Amino acid sequence: MKNVKQKYILPIVWTAVILSAVIVITLCSKCSPLYALNDWDDPNCFFTVGKAVVHDMVLYRDIFEQKGPILYFIHSFAYLISEKSFLGVYFLELISAAVFLLFSYKTVSLFCRERAVLCIPLTAAAVFGSYAFQGGDSAEEFILPFGAYCIYTALSAVTENRKLKFTESLVIGFSIGMALWIKFTLMGIFIGFVLAFIILYIQKKQIKDIFLTALYMITGLIICSAPVIIYCAVTNSFDSMYEVYFYDNLFLYGTGGGIPFISNMINLFIGVGALFQNHPFALIFAVSGIIHIIKMKNKQLSLVYMIILAAAFIFTYAGGRYYAYYSLIISLFIPVGEIGLITLKPKQKKIFAYLTYILVICAGIIFCPNFSRLGKQKSDYPQFRFNEHISKKENATLLNYNFLDGGFYTVSGIVPNCRFFCGLNLPYDEIGNVQKRYVDSGMVDFIITKDEKPVFPLYECIDECEFPYGNSVSKYYLYAISN
């Protein structure tokens, strides 16, 4: 009987993984074909920059945005699939979600093999239906599969009381590189992994293995970093990349103020509240996971898991910013927290577990914040309405003035001719100064503003449109250069 079960478990797992990924991404991501447009500004920034790279604009030097180069390479690939929509991103999200769910299952199966498959739809709903998922296509989303592999590898090695394998160390190194070159604040979980195993190897007096493992990880990191290094070398853009991606993010993007250590502690305290507000399932299951790990009375397992969790949380919130999508990375600790729920055995407890299980899945899907966009037609969106005017001019140029990329470049297919193609969340005066110079000199054919209607001497306002964004209604204005 046991062999019969083993025969069918793999097809069941793959079916659950693929179906869960397709259902949650199709329903919950605004990149899916069910939605007319993903109007969240971050994905549009990434897509515009990815498009610019395809059209031979050099990252950071010719087009300014502060995320990592691999994130833009991902969106360049998505742009090659579909030039004026997020269909390419949607396909990449499906792959990312499936890999994340597969390793989430493998992590749970370390502790409860027979019912581990139940974690797949539960995790999918809790993660991708959350407010932290936002509109889909965040930097955090594309780190989830690598983070899930990291946690699985860590817990697998400790529970089996073995050293890290060569391939595991190599992939962890590659994963560190992905986090480094997508968004380096997402490296926390991997730094926690490295720190935990250094401590573990020291405790076991396996000092030689520290250096061997480090060598394998560095090899993986180099393999991942090679495309970035080659790109910067070919385009002679190392200085620009360092200035924008590292310097500006480290010294301009943080909140600043106060005594660093005390400020960081306060930030972490506030971060708990932000996590509860933006991703309550992540907080609840993270706490549940801690309790489950401690109950196992395996000191090494508790040490490794707690260090990884703490590092991920510190890197996420110590900087003092609490955007909802920051919480998505804590989703990596949901699967372990589900173990207690899916393994309750006494009849009354099992009924409670099943009810809770169904409730979480329903809540995760039903309360997805993006559902308000379902059913909206392209004609409802200012992006498509304004494009009716813009598309009448051949080889039109456009400037998204003083606000984050609103999707107007995406819908129109226009490649920006201004390095500062939109406003950004950086206290960087040059952005506004350069945009003003472009407007004052009439260097673009069309300008779009949001929630403000300034007077531009060389332009006239030819259309305006209201549309809900977040918890409020924004008004957009389209300007065309005067003849």
Backbone torsions as a table, in degrees:
resi	resn	phi	psi	omega
1	MET	NA	-38.9	-179.5
2	LYS	-63.7	-40.7	179.0
3	ASN	-65.8	-34.7	178.1
4	VAL	-64.4	-42.9	178.3
5	LYS	-62.1	-43.5	-180.0
6	GLN	-62.8	-33.1	-179.4
7	LYS	-62.9	-36.8	-174.2
8	TYR	-96.8	-12.0	-173.7
9	ILE	-65.6	-39.7	-177.3
10	LEU	-64.8	-47.9	176.0
11	PRO	-60.8	-35.7	179.1
12	ILE	-65.1	-43.3	-179.5
13	VAL	-62.9	-49.1	-179.0
14	TRP	-63.5	-38.0	176.9
15	THR	-63.2	-44.8	-179.9
16	ALA	-64.1	-41.6	-179.7
17	VAL	-63.3	-50.7	-175.7
18	ILE	-67.5	-46.1	-179.8
19	LEU	-62.9	-44.1	-179.4
20	SER	-63.0	-44.2	179.3
21	ALA	-62.3	-46.8	-179.0
22	VAL	-63.6	-43.9	-177.3
23	ILE	-65.4	-50.8	-173.9
24	VAL	-71.7	-38.7	179.7
25	ILE	-70.1	-40.8	179.8
26	THR	-65.4	-39.6	-178.3
27	LEU	-81.0	-37.8	-167.1
28	CYS	-102.3	-21.9	-179.7
29	SER	-92.1	130.7	177.5
30	LYS	-74.3	-0.1	172.9
31	CYS	-82.3	-12.9	-175.4
32	SER	-73.4	158.8	-179.7
33	PRO	-62.8	-13.8	177.8
34	LEU	-71.4	-17.6	-178.1
35	TYR	-109.3	140.9	-180.0
36	ALA	-65.6	-34.1	-176.6
37	LEU	-164.6	143.7	167.0
38	ASN	-87.0	102.6	-174.8
39	ASP	-93.9	8.5	173.9
40	TRP	-67.5	136.0	-172.0
41	ASP	-67.1	-37.4	-177.0
42	ASP	-58.7	-51.9	178.7
43	PRO	-59.8	-34.5	179.1
44	ASN	-68.6	-36.9	173.7
45	CYS	-59.9	-47.7	-178.5
46	PHE	-62.1	-42.7	-176.5
47	PHE	-68.4	-39.8	179.0
48	THR	-63.9	-42.2	179.3
49	VAL	-68.8	-41.6	176.8
50	GLY	-59.0	-40.9	177.1
51	LYS	-64.0	-42.7	-179.9
52	ALA	-61.3	-38.2	178.8
53	VAL	-62.7	-42.6	177.7
54	VAL	-60.0	-33.2	-178.7
55	HIS	-94.3	28.1	168.8
56	ASP	70.1	18.3	170.2
57	MET	-83.6	138.7	-175.5
58	VAL	-86.4	129.0	178.9
59	LEU	-52.1	137.2	175.4
60	TYR	70.5	-40.4	-179.1
61	ARG	-79.7	-45.6	-177.9
62	ASP	-100.3	-22.3	-179.2
63	ILE	-139.9	129.8	-167.8
64	PHE	-107.3	117.7	171.5
65	GLU	-159.0	148.5	-163.9
66	GLN	-103.3	12.2	174.5
67	LYS	-85.3	-177.8	-174.1
68	GLY	-83.8	156.3	-174.6
69	PRO	-61.5	-36.2	-178.3
70	ILE	-65.0	-33.5	177.0
71	LEU	-60.8	-39.1	179.2
72	TYR	-74.3	-33.6	176.0
73	PHE	-63.6	-39.3	176.8
74	ILE	-58.1	-43.1	-178.3
75	HIS	-77.1	-24.6	171.0
76	SER	-63.1	-42.9	178.1
77	PHE	-63.8	-42.7	178.7
78	ALA	-62.3	-37.6	178.9
79	TYR	-64.0	-36.1	178.3
80	LEU	-66.1	-25.3	176.7
81	ILE	-78.9	-43.6	-178.9
82	SER	-148.3	117.0	-169.8
83	GLU	-79.3	-25.8	-175.1
84	LYS	-125.9	23.9	177.2
85	SER	-153.5	173.9	-180.0
86	PHE	-97.3	21.9	-179.0
87	LEU	-59.9	-40.9	178.0
88	GLY	-63.1	-40.4	177.4
89	VAL	-63.4	-40.8	179.3
90	TYR	-56.1	-46.2	179.0
91	PHE	-63.1	-40.2	178.4
92	LEU	-67.7	-34.9	176.1
93	GLU	-63.5	-40.2	179.1
94	LEU	-59.9	-45.0	179.5
95	ILE	-64.4	-46.2	-179.4
96	SER	-60.2	-46.0	-179.3
97	ALA	-64.2	-41.3	-178.8
98	ALA	-63.6	-44.0	179.4
99	VAL	-65.1	-42.6	177.6
100	PHE	-58.9	-46.7	-178.2
101	LEU	-68.2	-34.8	178.9
102	LEU	-63.3	-46.7	-179.4
103	PHE	-75.3	-24.6	171.8
104	SER	-64.4	-43.5	176.4
105	TYR	-60.9	-46.4	-177.9
106	LYS	-62.2	-34.3	177.2
107	THR	-65.3	-47.8	180.0
108	VAL	-64.8	-35.6	-178.2
109	SER	-66.9	-15.7	174.8
110	LEU	-65.4	-24.8	-173.7
111	PHE	-114.7	-24.8	179.3
112	CYS	-151.9	84.5	-171.4
113	ARG	-63.4	-42.2	-172.0
114	GLU	-65.1	-38.8	-175.7
115	ARG	-106.4	7.3	-174.8
116	ALA	-59.0	-30.7	-178.3
117	VAL	-60.8	-23.5	179.8
118	LEU	-65.9	-21.6	-178.2
119	CYS	-73.0	-19.6	-172.5
120	ILE	-65.5	-58.3	178.1
121	PRO	-66.0	-31.6	179.7
122	LEU	-64.8	-47.3	178.1
123	THR	-63.1	-43.3	-179.0
124	ALA	-58.1	-47.0	-178.5
125	ALA	-68.2	-43.9	-177.3
126	ALA	-65.2	-32.9	-176.3
127	VAL	-87.7	-56.2	-169.6
128	PHE	-84.2	-12.1	174.0
129	GLY	-94.0	0.5	-174.6
130	SER	-79.4	160.9	175.9
131	TYR	-65.4	-29.1	179.9
132	ALA	-65.5	-24.0	178.7
133	PHE	-69.4	-21.0	179.4
134	GLN	56.5	-133.2	-179.2
135	GLY	-90.0	0.3	-172.6
136	GLY	91.1	155.4	178.0
137	ASP	73.5	46.9	170.8
138	SER	-94.9	163.3	175.5
139	ALA	-60.7	-38.3	-179.1
140	GLU	-59.1	-37.9	-177.2
141	GLU	-59.7	-38.7	-176.2
142	PHE	-81.6	-6.1	174.1
143	ILE	-93.3	-17.1	-176.9
144	LEU	-54.1	-46.6	-179.5
145	PRO	-63.1	-35.0	179.3
146	PHE	-72.0	-39.0	177.1
147	GLY	-66.3	-38.7	178.9
148	ALA	-64.6	-39.4	176.1
149	TYR	-63.3	-39.8	180.0
150	CYS	-60.2	-48.2	-178.5
151	ILE	-66.9	-42.4	178.0
152	TYR	-59.7	-46.9	-178.7
153	THR	-61.9	-43.9	-179.2
154	ALA	-61.5	-50.8	-176.0
155	LEU	-70.7	-33.6	177.7
156	SER	-64.1	-46.7	-178.7
157	ALA	-62.7	-41.0	-177.4
158	VAL	-72.4	-45.2	-178.4
159	THR	-65.4	-29.9	178.8
160	GLU	-91.7	-0.1	177.4
161	ASN	53.0	53.4	-178.0
162	ARG	-134.9	168.4	175.6
163	LYS	-79.4	163.9	173.8
164	LEU	-68.9	137.5	177.4
165	LYS	-77.7	161.1	178.8
166	PHE	-57.0	-48.9	-177.8
167	THR	-64.2	-36.9	178.7
168	GLU	-63.6	-46.2	179.8
169	SER	-63.7	-38.8	179.5
170	LEU	-63.5	-44.8	-179.6
171	VAL	-69.0	-37.4	176.4
172	ILE	-62.3	-42.5	176.9
173	GLY	-60.7	-42.6	176.8
174	PHE	-61.8	-40.9	179.7
175	SER	-64.6	-38.6	175.6
176	ILE	-59.8	-42.0	178.2
177	GLY	-62.7	-40.6	178.6
178	MET	-61.2	-44.3	178.0
179	ALA	-65.6	-42.1	179.6
180	LEU	-58.2	-42.9	-172.7
181	TRP	-99.7	3.3	171.1
182	ILE	-103.4	-51.6	178.5
183	LYS	-166.1	105.0	-166.1
184	PHE	-67.3	-16.8	175.5
185	THR	-70.9	-10.2	177.3
186	LEU	-87.3	5.6	179.8
187	MET	-78.0	-7.3	-174.5
188	GLY	-52.9	-47.6	-177.7
189	ILE	-62.0	-36.2	-178.3
190	PHE	-77.8	-34.9	174.3
191	ILE	-64.8	-39.6	175.4
192	GLY	-61.2	-41.0	177.5
193	PHE	-59.2	-50.1	-178.5
194	VAL	-61.8	-47.1	-179.5
195	LEU	-61.1	-43.1	-178.8
196	ALA	-61.7	-42.3	-177.4
197	PHE	-77.9	-26.1	171.8
198	ILE	-62.8	-47.0	178.6
199	ILE	-61.5	-42.6	-178.5
200	LEU	-63.4	-44.8	179.8
201	TYR	-66.6	-35.8	177.5
202	ILE	-65.6	-42.8	178.6
203	GLN	-59.8	-36.1	-178.5
204	LYS	-89.8	1.6	-179.1
205	LYS	58.2	39.3	178.3
206	GLN	-105.7	59.2	-173.9
207	ILE	-63.5	-38.8	179.6
208	LYS	-59.4	-37.6	-178.4
209	ASP	-68.2	-24.5	176.7
210	ILE	-62.1	-46.2	-177.2
211	PHE	-71.2	-38.2	178.3
212	LEU	-65.1	-45.5	179.5
213	THR	-63.1	-40.6	178.1
214	ALA	-61.8	-40.1	179.0
215	LEU	-62.8	-43.1	179.3
216	TYR	-65.3	-41.6	179.9
217	MET	-65.6	-41.4	178.6
218	ILE	-62.7	-36.7	176.8
219	THR	-61.4	-45.0	177.4
220	GLY	-62.6	-40.5	178.2
221	LEU	-62.7	-41.9	179.7
222	ILE	-65.0	-41.6	178.7
223	ILE	-59.6	-44.4	179.5
224	CYS	-67.1	-37.4	-174.9
225	SER	-79.0	-17.4	-174.8
226	ALA	-54.2	-46.9	179.7
227	PRO	-60.6	-37.2	179.5
228	VAL	-66.9	-45.9	-179.6
229	ILE	-62.9	-44.2	179.4
230	ILE	-63.2	-43.9	-179.6
231	TYR	-60.0	-48.9	-178.6
232	CYS	-65.1	-34.8	179.1
233	ALA	-68.3	-44.6	-178.4
234	VAL	-66.5	-38.5	-177.2
235	THR	-93.9	0.0	-179.3
236	ASN	52.8	51.1	-173.3
237	SER	-124.5	22.1	178.7
238	PHE	-59.2	-43.5	-178.2
239	ASP	-62.6	-44.6	-179.5
240	SER	-64.6	-42.3	179.4
241	MET	-63.0	-45.1	179.3
242	TYR	-61.7	-46.3	-176.2
243	GLU	-63.0	-48.1	-173.9
244	VAL	-79.3	-50.4	-172.1
245	TYR	-77.2	-40.1	-177.4
246	PHE	-96.7	-59.2	-174.2
247	TYR	-61.6	-51.6	-176.9
248	ASP	-63.3	-40.6	179.3
249	ASN	-67.2	-38.1	-178.0
250	LEU	-75.1	-37.7	-170.8
251	PHE	-112.9	-11.3	178.5
252	LEU	-113.4	-27.7	-171.2
253	TYR	-84.0	-25.9	-179.5
254	GLY	-70.1	165.2	-178.3
255	THR	-77.3	-30.5	178.6
256	GLY	67.9	178.9	176.7
257	GLY	87.4	147.2	175.6
258	GLY	79.0	174.3	176.2
259	ILE	-77.3	125.0	-171.4
260	PRO	-46.5	-54.9	-174.8
261	PHE	-63.3	-45.4	-179.2
262	ILE	-64.7	-41.7	179.0
263	SER	-62.1	-41.1	179.6
264	ASN	-63.9	-40.4	179.1
265	MET	-64.9	-41.1	177.1
266	ILE	-63.9	-42.4	178.7
267	ASN	-59.4	-41.3	180.0
268	LEU	-66.5	-38.3	178.3
269	PHE	-63.3	-45.2	177.9
270	ILE	-65.5	-33.1	179.7
271	GLY	-59.4	-34.3	177.1
272	VAL	-61.0	-44.0	178.1
273	GLY	-65.1	-39.8	178.7
274	ALA	-64.3	-39.6	178.5
275	LEU	-64.4	-42.8	178.9
276	PHE	-64.0	-38.2	-179.1
277	GLN	-71.6	-41.7	-171.9
278	ASN	-94.4	-26.0	-176.0
279	HIS	-151.3	65.9	-174.7
280	PRO	-58.4	-36.5	178.7
281	PHE	-61.0	-36.3	179.1
282	ALA	-64.3	-43.3	179.5
283	LEU	-66.3	-46.8	-177.7
284	ILE	-61.3	-48.4	-177.6
285	PHE	-74.2	-27.8	175.6
286	ALA	-64.7	-44.3	177.5
287	VAL	-64.4	-43.5	178.3
288	SER	-60.8	-38.6	178.8
289	GLY	-65.5	-41.1	177.4
290	ILE	-59.5	-45.2	179.9
291	ILE	-61.9	-43.8	-179.1
292	HIS	-63.6	-43.8	-179.4
293	ILE	-64.5	-43.3	179.9
294	ILE	-62.8	-39.8	-179.6
295	LYS	-62.4	-22.7	-179.4
296	MET	-73.7	-14.2	176.1
297	LYS	55.6	39.2	174.6
298	ASN	-113.0	103.4	-173.6
299	LYS	-60.4	-40.3	-179.4
300	GLN	-66.8	-40.1	178.2
301	LEU	-63.8	-45.0	179.0
302	SER	-62.1	-42.7	-179.9
303	LEU	-60.0	-51.4	-177.2
304	VAL	-62.8	-47.9	-177.3
305	TYR	-63.7	-43.4	-177.4
306	MET	-67.9	-37.9	179.3
307	ILE	-66.1	-43.8	179.9
308	ILE	-63.5	-44.6	179.5
309	LEU	-62.7	-46.0	-178.6
310	ALA	-62.8	-42.9	-179.4
311	ALA	-63.9	-42.1	178.6
312	ALA	-61.8	-43.5	-178.6
313	PHE	-67.4	-43.1	-178.9
314	ILE	-62.9	-47.0	-179.8
315	PHE	-64.5	-28.9	-178.4
316	THR	-75.4	-41.5	-168.7
317	TYR	-117.3	-12.7	-176.2
318	ALA	-63.1	-26.1	-178.3
319	GLY	-72.2	-15.7	174.7
320	GLY	91.3	18.1	172.9
321	ARG	-116.4	143.7	-169.6
322	TYR	-132.3	36.2	177.2
323	TYR	-56.6	144.8	-174.2
324	ALA	-55.2	-40.9	-175.4
325	TYR	-70.2	-15.5	175.2
326	TYR	-58.4	-33.3	-175.6
327	SER	-69.7	-16.1	-173.8
328	LEU	-60.8	-32.2	-177.7
329	ILE	-65.5	-25.6	178.2
330	ILE	-71.4	-11.6	175.1
331	SER	-57.4	-23.8	-178.7
332	LEU	-60.7	-19.8	-176.7
333	PHE	-101.5	6.6	177.2
334	ILE	-69.0	-46.8	-174.6
335	PRO	-54.6	-46.2	-180.0
336	VAL	-62.3	-34.9	178.6
337	GLY	-69.4	-17.4	-179.7
338	GLU	-83.9	-14.5	-174.4
339	ILE	-57.8	-45.4	-179.8
340	GLY	-61.1	-34.0	-177.8
341	LEU	-72.0	-41.4	-174.2
342	ILE	-89.1	0.7	-179.2
343	THR	-117.6	6.7	177.9
344	LEU	-62.5	134.3	-171.7
345	LYS	-110.1	-45.9	179.7
346	PRO	-54.7	147.2	-170.5
347	LYS	-55.1	-49.1	-177.1
348	GLN	-64.9	-41.6	178.8
349	LYS	-65.8	-36.9	-179.4
350	LYS	-65.3	-40.5	177.4
351	ILE	-61.6	-44.3	177.3
352	PHE	-60.3	-41.9	-179.0
353	ALA	-63.6	-44.8	-179.5
354	TYR	-64.6	-40.8	178.8
355	LEU	-63.4	-43.8	178.5
356	THR	-64.2	-41.4	179.6
357	TYR	-57.9	-50.2	-179.6
358	ILE	-64.8	-39.3	-179.2
359	LEU	-62.6	-43.8	-179.7
360	VAL	-63.3	-44.4	179.6
361	ILE	-62.4	-46.2	-180.0
362	CYS	-63.8	-44.4	-179.8
363	ALA	-64.1	-40.3	-179.0
364	GLY	-61.6	-37.3	-178.8
365	ILE	-87.4	-49.3	-173.6
366	ILE	-62.3	-38.0	-175.7
367	PHE	-94.4	16.0	175.1
368	CYS	-57.3	124.8	-174.0
369	PRO	-67.2	-13.4	-175.8
370	ASN	-85.5	-9.7	-175.3
371	PHE	-62.8	-21.5	178.8
372	SER	-64.2	-18.5	180.0
373	ARG	-88.1	-16.9	179.5
374	LEU	-62.8	136.3	178.8
375	GLY	91.3	-13.9	177.6
376	LYS	-74.9	137.9	-178.8
377	GLN	-90.4	162.2	177.7
378	LYS	-57.1	-35.2	-178.0
379	SER	-66.4	-16.5	178.4
380	ASP	-77.5	-21.8	-173.3
381	TYR	-89.5	136.6	176.3
382	PRO	-62.6	-28.9	-179.2
383	GLN	-60.3	-45.7	-179.2
384	PHE	-77.2	-36.1	178.5
385	ARG	-63.5	-47.3	179.9
386	PHE	-65.6	-32.0	-177.9
387	ASN	-66.1	-22.2	175.3
388	GLU	-61.7	-35.2	176.3
389	HIS	-77.3	-46.8	-174.2
390	ILE	-63.3	-39.9	-175.1
391	SER	-68.5	-14.0	179.6
392	LYS	-73.6	-19.8	179.7
393	LYS	-99.7	128.7	-178.8
394	GLU	-72.8	136.3	-180.0
395	ASN	52.9	44.2	-177.8
396	ALA	-65.8	150.3	173.3
397	THR	-114.4	154.3	-170.4
398	LEU	-145.3	148.1	174.4
399	LEU	-133.2	121.5	174.3
400	ASN	-82.7	97.8	-164.2
401	TYR	-88.4	115.7	167.7
402	ASN	65.0	24.4	170.4
403	PHE	-153.2	160.3	-177.0
404	LEU	-60.3	150.6	-176.8
405	ASP	-46.4	116.7	-176.0
406	GLY	-94.4	6.3	179.1
407	GLY	95.6	2.9	-178.6
408	PHE	-72.9	-33.4	173.9
409	TYR	-67.2	-38.5	-178.1
410	THR	-63.1	-51.5	-176.0
411	VAL	-67.7	-39.2	-177.8
412	SER	-80.4	-21.0	-177.1
413	GLY	78.1	8.7	-176.2
414	ILE	-75.9	136.4	172.4
415	VAL	-92.6	125.5	-176.8
416	PRO	-59.4	146.3	173.4
417	ASN	-106.0	5.7	179.4
418	CYS	-117.8	132.4	179.3
419	ARG	-56.5	-43.9	178.5
420	PHE	-94.0	77.9	-170.6
421	PHE	-73.6	-13.0	177.4
422	CYS	-156.9	170.2	173.7
423	GLY	-75.4	153.3	-179.9
424	LEU	-133.8	162.8	179.5
425	ASN	-82.0	56.6	179.2
426	LEU	-133.3	136.7	175.1
427	PRO	-77.5	69.1	-170.6
428	TYR	-124.3	100.4	-173.1
429	ASP	-59.5	-30.2	-175.5
430	GLU	-61.7	-29.0	179.5
431	ILE	-59.4	-53.7	-179.8
432	GLY	-65.5	-38.8	-178.3
433	ASN	-64.7	-43.4	-179.1
434	VAL	-69.2	-42.6	178.4
435	GLN	-60.6	-41.5	179.2
436	LYS	-63.7	-39.4	179.7
437	ARG	-64.4	-39.1	177.2
438	TYR	-62.8	-40.7	-178.8
439	VAL	-71.0	-46.2	-178.5
440	ASP	-63.0	-28.4	-178.2
441	SER	-95.9	-1.0	-179.5
442	GLY	64.9	38.6	-173.9
443	MET	-87.2	0.2	175.1
444	VAL	-131.9	154.0	-179.1
445	ASP	-80.8	-35.9	-176.4
446	PHE	-132.3	147.3	176.1
447	ILE	-128.3	141.1	175.0
448	ILE	-124.8	130.7	176.8
449	THR	-119.3	162.1	-178.8
450	LYS	-129.9	125.3	176.3
451	ASP	60.5	19.4	172.9
452	GLU	-152.5	144.7	-178.0
453	LYS	-126.6	73.9	-179.0
454	PRO	-73.0	165.3	176.1
455	VAL	-96.9	121.6	175.4
456	PHE	-111.3	113.8	-174.5
457	PRO	-53.0	-34.7	-176.4
458	LEU	-91.9	0.2	-174.1
459	TYR	-130.1	158.5	173.6
460	GLU	-127.0	143.8	178.8
461	CYS	-77.9	121.4	-175.4
462	ILE	-110.2	-10.3	178.2
463	ASP	-163.9	156.7	175.3
464	GLU	-149.0	153.3	-174.4
465	CYS	-156.1	134.7	175.6
466	GLU	-96.0	144.2	179.3
467	PHE	-158.3	138.5	179.6
468	PRO	-67.1	135.5	175.2
469	TYR	-139.2	119.4	-175.7
470	GLY	66.5	-131.0	-178.5
471	ASN	-97.2	11.5	-178.2
472	SER	-138.1	176.6	177.4
473	VAL	-109.3	126.2	179.6
474	SER	-104.0	154.3	177.7
475	LYS	-118.9	129.7	-177.2
476	TYR	-111.0	144.4	-179.1
477	TYR	-126.0	135.8	177.7
478	LEU	-110.3	125.4	178.9
479	TYR	-112.6	143.4	174.3
480	ALA	-123.2	145.0	-180.0
481	ILE	-65.1	138.4	-178.0
482	SER	-72.8	142.4	178.3
483	ASN	-76.8	NA	NA
